Amino acid sequence: MDRNTAKKQILKLYFTDGAGALMFASASWVALLAARGFSTVEIGLLESIFHLTSMICEVPSGVVADVFGRKKTMVGSTVMSVITSFMMIFTDSFAMIAVTMMFCALSYNLASGTREALAYDSLKEAGAEDEYDKFASNDMIIYSIAHSAATMLAGAALLLGYKRAYFIDAFIGIIAVIMALSLTEVKTELNQKSDVKERFREVIFESLLFIKENQKARLMIIFNALIGAVSILILFFLQAKLPEMGLNKALLGPALFVMGLGSVVGAKVIELFNNVRYRKIAMLSLLGIAVALATVFSGNYLFVIVGGFVGAVTDNFLEIRTDVALNNMIPSDQRATLMSINSFTFSVVMIVMSPVFGWIFA
């Protein structure tokens, strides 16, 4: 793959990721289900089903990407998102919506790890892997802005009604499918082996061996998951706590949007720290998340909003550097699998820490 092809590949990945984040019905699925008459208990169970499916399928989806190819897996992810949108339009029962949430989780899993692996190996094949940090930063910025915009359109989704809103999502998803189909597959040594069972065995064995023997990678994955979980949980629980602190409910949406913009700043600022060692980046991130957590106990919503912004900066600041560092360490044949292990670790940490933060914010 030459540099020009790699550049086009990166642009297509930006578009695909941005399109997925812009699906505004998916971003406001809780409000849409509530408007359809589903109870908070039912919605909570559906959320649990999504996360349980995501946790179970995260690593296997990475293995599938390494064994069968990253392009095919990205296409599968976009197709799953379209199926999810249509199922939401034509499904009314709790049981079928639960199945829909499984499809939604699988769509997320298929792209997680695969997107990063395809980007890195495309650049590596073109001799430009040193540009991956720029991709990771820009991709995070595009996703954050698109997702924030989708969240701000929650009111529009409710006004349109769930059927029209999900039809628009499906249309965006079909465009993403077309874009994914135009991606160029990156060949690895593993792809050249004809025996599929052998591919699966090699990916699983080599990935486990890498994690077992590479303590640095293990520590990076765990630390990144901890910082990310604290940042996200702070923002999550502030949705309920900010009005209790005196913030006008009409300003809650803009406040959450401003805090979310911290992720954009973090993704951009990290580009200025390319020559700074990972250990120092980790210490700066730890300091930032400590400041964010400390403001929660101030009782002043202005301080808390600033703290939430700092936490979001910290999260993406560390996440992108970890992403780049791990990709530089990981073998191409197991790249998607090992990046999925990174995401799986985050899910486990979130499950453990969510009740802890529920107690802290009580």
C-alpha positions as CSV (number, residue, x, y, z in Angstrom):
1,M,0.0,0.0,0.0
2,D,1.4,3.4,-1.0
3,R,1.1,6.6,1.0
4,N,-1.7,7.9,-1.2
5,T,-3.8,4.8,-0.7
6,A,-3.1,4.8,3.1
7,K,-4.2,8.5,3.3
8,K,-7.5,7.6,1.6
9,Q,-7.9,4.7,3.9
10,I,-7.5,7.0,6.9
11,L,-10.1,9.5,5.6
12,K,-12.6,6.6,5.0
13,L,-12.1,5.5,8.6
14,Y,-12.7,9.0,9.9
15,F,-15.9,9.2,7.9
16,T,-17.1,5.7,9.1
17,D,-16.4,6.5,12.7
18,G,-17.9,9.9,12.5
19,A,-21.1,8.6,10.8
20,G,-21.5,6.0,13.6
21,A,-21.2,8.7,16.3
22,L,-23.7,11.0,14.5
23,M,-26.6,8.5,14.7
24,F,-28.8,10.7,17.0
25,A,-31.5,8.2,17.6
26,S,-28.9,5.7,18.9
27,A,-27.5,8.5,21.1
28,S,-30.9,9.2,22.7
29,W,-32.2,5.6,22.8
30,V,-33.1,5.9,26.5
31,A,-35.3,8.9,26.0
32,L,-36.9,7.3,22.9
33,L,-37.7,4.1,24.8
34,A,-39.2,6.0,27.7
35,A,-41.4,8.0,25.2
36,R,-42.6,4.6,23.9
37,G,-43.8,3.6,27.4
38,F,-40.9,1.4,28.6
39,S,-40.2,1.7,32.4
40,T,-36.9,2.7,33.9
41,V,-36.5,-0.8,35.2
42,E,-36.9,-2.2,31.7
43,I,-34.5,0.4,30.3
44,G,-32.0,-0.5,33.0
45,L,-32.2,-4.2,32.1
46,L,-31.7,-3.4,28.4
47,E,-28.6,-1.3,29.3
48,S,-27.3,-4.3,31.3
49,I,-27.9,-6.6,28.3
50,F,-26.0,-4.3,26.1
51,H,-22.9,-4.2,28.4
52,L,-23.0,-8.0,29.1
53,T,-23.1,-8.7,25.4
54,S,-20.3,-6.2,24.8
55,M,-18.1,-7.7,27.4
56,I,-18.7,-11.3,26.2
57,C,-18.1,-10.4,22.5
58,E,-15.3,-7.9,22.8
59,V,-12.3,-10.2,22.6
60,P,-13.9,-12.8,20.2
61,S,-14.7,-9.9,17.8
62,G,-11.0,-8.9,17.8
63,V,-10.0,-12.5,17.0
64,V,-12.5,-12.6,14.1
65,A,-10.9,-9.4,12.7
66,D,-7.4,-10.9,12.9
67,V,-8.5,-14.2,11.4
68,F,-10.9,-13.1,8.6
69,G,-9.7,-9.6,7.9
70,R,-10.2,-6.1,9.2
71,K,-12.1,-4.7,6.2
72,K,-14.7,-7.6,6.4
73,T,-15.1,-7.0,10.1
74,M,-15.6,-3.2,9.6
75,V,-18.3,-3.9,7.0
76,G,-19.9,-6.4,9.4
77,S,-20.0,-3.6,12.1
78,T,-21.7,-1.1,9.8
79,V,-24.2,-3.7,8.6
80,M,-25.1,-4.6,12.2
81,S,-25.7,-0.9,13.0
82,V,-28.2,-0.7,10.0
83,I,-29.9,-3.9,11.2
84,T,-30.2,-2.4,14.7
85,S,-31.9,0.8,13.4
86,F,-34.5,-1.2,11.4
87,M,-35.1,-3.5,14.3
88,M,-35.8,-0.5,16.5
89,I,-38.4,0.7,14.0
90,F,-40.3,-2.5,13.6
91,T,-39.9,-4.0,17.2
92,D,-42.3,-3.3,20.0
93,S,-41.8,-6.0,22.6
94,F,-39.2,-6.0,25.4
95,A,-37.8,-9.3,24.3
96,M,-37.1,-8.2,20.7
97,I,-35.6,-4.9,21.8
98,A,-33.3,-6.9,24.1
99,V,-32.2,-8.9,21.0
100,T,-31.8,-5.5,19.2
101,M,-29.5,-4.3,22.0
102,M,-27.3,-7.4,21.5
103,F,-27.0,-6.5,17.8
104,C,-26.1,-3.0,18.8
105,A,-23.4,-4.2,21.1
106,L,-22.0,-6.5,18.5
107,S,-21.8,-3.7,16.0
108,Y,-19.7,-1.8,18.6
109,N,-17.5,-4.8,19.3
110,L,-16.8,-5.5,15.7
111,A,-15.4,-2.0,15.1
112,S,-13.6,-1.8,18.5
113,G,-9.9,-2.7,18.0
114,T,-10.5,-3.5,14.3
115,R,-10.6,0.2,13.3
116,E,-7.3,0.9,15.2
117,A,-5.6,-2.2,13.8
118,L,-6.7,-1.3,10.2
119,A,-5.5,2.2,10.5
120,Y,-2.1,1.3,12.1
121,D,-1.3,-1.5,9.7
122,S,-2.3,0.6,6.7
123,L,0.1,3.3,7.7
124,K,2.7,0.7,8.6
125,E,2.4,-0.9,5.1
126,A,3.0,2.6,3.6
127,G,6.0,3.2,5.9
128,A,4.1,6.0,7.8
129,E,3.3,4.3,11.1
130,D,4.8,7.4,12.9
131,E,1.6,9.2,11.7
132,Y,-0.7,6.9,13.7
133,D,-0.7,9.2,16.7
134,K,-2.2,11.9,14.5
135,F,-4.9,9.5,13.3
136,A,-5.8,8.5,16.9
137,S,-6.0,12.2,17.9
138,N,-8.1,13.3,14.9
139,D,-10.4,10.2,15.0
140,M,-11.1,10.9,18.7
141,I,-11.9,14.5,18.0
142,I,-14.2,13.7,15.1
143,Y,-16.0,11.0,17.2
144,S,-16.3,13.3,20.2
145,I,-17.7,16.3,18.3
146,A,-20.1,14.0,16.3
147,H,-21.3,12.2,19.4
148,S,-21.8,15.5,21.3
149,A,-23.8,16.9,18.4
150,A,-25.9,13.7,18.3
151,T,-26.6,14.1,22.0
152,M,-27.6,17.7,21.6
153,L,-30.2,16.5,19.0
154,A,-32.0,14.3,21.5
155,G,-34.9,16.8,21.5
156,A,-35.1,16.6,17.7
157,A,-35.3,12.8,17.9
158,L,-38.2,13.0,20.3
159,L,-40.0,15.5,18.1
160,L,-39.6,13.3,15.0
161,G,-40.6,10.1,16.8
162,Y,-38.6,6.9,17.1
163,K,-39.5,5.6,13.7
164,R,-38.4,8.6,11.7
165,A,-35.4,9.1,13.9
166,Y,-34.2,5.5,13.5
167,F,-34.9,5.7,9.7
168,I,-32.4,8.6,9.5
169,D,-29.9,6.5,11.5
170,A,-30.4,3.6,9.1
171,F,-29.8,6.0,6.1
172,I,-26.6,7.2,7.8
173,G,-25.6,3.6,8.5
174,I,-26.1,2.6,4.8
175,I,-23.7,5.3,3.7
176,A,-21.2,4.0,6.3
177,V,-21.6,0.5,4.9
178,I,-20.8,1.8,1.4
179,M,-17.7,3.6,2.8
180,A,-16.6,0.4,4.6
181,L,-16.9,-1.6,1.4
182,S,-14.5,0.8,-0.2
183,L,-11.8,0.2,2.4
184,T,-8.6,-1.7,1.3
185,E,-7.8,-4.9,3.2
186,V,-4.4,-5.1,4.8
187,K,-2.7,-8.5,4.4
188,T,-0.9,-10.1,7.3
189,E,1.0,-13.4,7.4
190,L,-1.9,-14.9,9.3
191,N,-4.3,-14.1,6.5
192,Q,-2.2,-16.1,4.0
193,K,-2.8,-19.4,6.0
194,S,-5.6,-21.4,4.5
195,D,-6.5,-23.4,7.6
196,V,-9.0,-21.2,9.5
197,K,-8.8,-23.4,12.7
198,E,-5.0,-22.8,12.7
199,R,-5.5,-19.1,12.4
200,F,-7.8,-19.1,15.4
201,R,-5.4,-21.2,17.5
202,E,-2.4,-19.0,16.6
203,V,-4.2,-15.7,17.3
204,I,-5.5,-16.9,20.7
205,F,-2.2,-18.5,21.8
206,E,0.1,-15.7,20.7
207,S,-2.2,-13.0,22.2
208,L,-2.3,-14.8,25.6
209,L,1.5,-15.3,25.4
210,F,2.0,-11.6,24.7
211,I,-0.2,-10.5,27.6
212,K,1.5,-13.0,29.9
213,E,5.1,-12.0,29.0
214,N,4.6,-8.2,28.6
215,Q,4.2,-6.6,32.0
216,K,4.4,-3.1,30.6
217,A,1.5,-3.7,28.3
218,R,-0.6,-5.2,31.1
219,L,0.1,-2.2,33.4
220,M,-0.7,0.3,30.6
221,I,-4.0,-1.4,29.8
222,I,-5.1,-1.5,33.4
223,F,-4.1,2.1,34.2
224,N,-5.7,3.5,31.1
225,A,-8.9,1.6,32.0
226,L,-8.9,3.0,35.5
227,I,-8.4,6.6,34.4
228,G,-11.0,6.3,31.7
229,A,-13.6,4.7,34.0
230,V,-13.3,7.4,36.6
231,S,-13.6,10.2,34.0
232,I,-16.7,8.6,32.4
233,L,-18.4,7.8,35.7
234,I,-17.9,11.3,36.9
235,L,-19.6,12.7,33.9
236,F,-22.3,10.0,34.0
237,F,-23.4,10.7,37.6
238,L,-23.1,14.5,37.3
239,Q,-26.2,14.3,35.0
240,A,-28.2,13.7,38.3
241,K,-26.0,15.6,40.7
242,L,-25.6,19.0,38.9
243,P,-29.3,20.0,39.3
244,E,-29.1,19.0,43.0
245,M,-26.2,21.4,43.3
246,G,-28.3,24.3,42.0
247,L,-27.7,24.2,38.3
248,N,-30.8,25.3,36.3
249,K,-32.1,22.1,34.5
250,A,-32.3,24.1,31.3
251,L,-28.5,24.5,31.4
252,L,-27.8,20.8,32.1
253,G,-27.5,19.9,28.4
254,P,-25.1,22.8,27.6
255,A,-23.1,22.0,30.8
256,L,-22.7,18.3,29.8
257,F,-21.7,19.4,26.3
258,V,-19.0,21.8,27.6
259,M,-17.6,19.0,29.8
260,G,-17.7,16.6,26.9
261,L,-15.6,19.1,24.8
262,G,-12.8,18.3,27.2
263,S,-12.3,15.1,25.4
264,V,-11.7,17.1,22.2
265,V,-9.1,19.3,23.9
266,G,-7.3,16.2,25.4
267,A,-7.2,14.5,22.0
268,K,-5.5,17.6,20.5
269,V,-3.2,18.6,23.3
270,I,-1.6,15.2,23.4
271,E,0.0,16.0,20.0
272,L,2.2,18.5,21.9
273,F,3.6,15.8,24.1
274,N,4.9,13.4,21.5
275,N,8.4,13.4,23.0
276,V,7.3,13.1,26.6
277,R,7.7,9.7,28.2
278,Y,4.6,7.6,28.9
279,R,5.3,7.6,32.7
280,K,5.1,11.4,32.8
281,I,1.9,11.4,30.7
282,A,0.4,8.9,33.2
283,M,1.4,11.1,36.1
284,L,-0.2,14.2,34.5
285,S,-3.4,12.2,33.8
286,L,-3.5,10.9,37.4
287,L,-3.2,14.5,38.6
288,G,-5.9,15.6,36.3
289,I,-8.4,12.9,37.3
290,A,-7.6,13.6,41.0
291,V,-8.6,17.3,40.5
292,A,-11.8,16.2,38.7
293,L,-12.8,13.9,41.5
294,A,-11.9,16.5,44.2
295,T,-14.2,19.1,42.7
296,V,-17.2,16.7,43.1
297,F,-17.0,17.2,46.8
298,S,-16.9,21.0,46.6
299,G,-20.7,21.3,46.3
300,N,-20.2,24.2,43.8
301,Y,-21.6,23.3,40.3
302,L,-19.2,25.7,38.6
303,F,-16.2,24.0,40.1
304,V,-17.7,20.6,39.3
305,I,-18.2,21.6,35.6
306,V,-14.6,22.7,35.4
307,G,-13.6,19.4,37.1
308,G,-15.7,17.4,34.6
309,F,-14.0,19.2,31.8
310,V,-10.5,18.5,33.2
311,G,-11.5,14.8,33.7
312,A,-12.5,14.5,30.0
313,V,-9.2,16.2,29.0
314,T,-7.3,13.7,31.1
315,D,-9.2,10.7,29.7
316,N,-8.4,11.3,26.1
317,F,-5.0,12.7,26.8
318,L,-4.0,9.3,28.3
319,E,-6.1,7.1,26.0
320,I,-4.6,8.3,22.8
321,R,-1.0,7.9,24.1
322,T,-1.8,4.4,25.4
323,D,-3.4,3.5,22.0
324,V,-0.3,4.6,20.2
325,A,2.1,2.9,22.6
326,L,0.3,-0.4,22.5
327,N,0.1,-0.4,18.7
328,N,3.9,0.1,18.6
329,M,4.3,-2.9,20.8
330,I,1.7,-5.3,19.4
331,P,2.4,-7.8,16.5
332,S,0.3,-7.2,13.4
333,D,-1.2,-10.7,13.4
334,Q,-2.8,-10.2,16.8
335,R,-3.3,-6.4,16.7
336,A,-7.2,-6.4,16.6
337,T,-7.4,-9.1,19.3
338,L,-5.0,-7.3,21.7
339,M,-6.6,-3.9,21.2
340,S,-10.0,-5.6,22.0
341,I,-8.4,-7.0,25.2
342,N,-7.8,-3.3,26.1
343,S,-11.5,-2.5,25.6
344,F,-12.5,-5.6,27.5
345,T,-10.4,-4.5,30.5
346,F,-12.2,-1.2,30.4
347,S,-15.6,-2.9,30.5
348,V,-14.6,-5.0,33.5
349,V,-13.3,-2.0,35.4
350,M,-16.6,-0.1,34.6
351,I,-18.7,-3.0,35.9
352,V,-16.7,-3.1,39.2
353,M,-16.5,0.7,39.7
354,S,-20.0,1.7,38.8
355,P,-21.6,0.7,42.1
356,V,-18.6,2.3,44.0
357,F,-19.3,5.7,42.3
358,G,-23.0,5.2,42.9
359,W,-22.1,5.1,46.6
360,I,-19.8,8.1,46.3
361,F,-22.4,10.2,44.6
362,A,-25.3,9.1,46.8
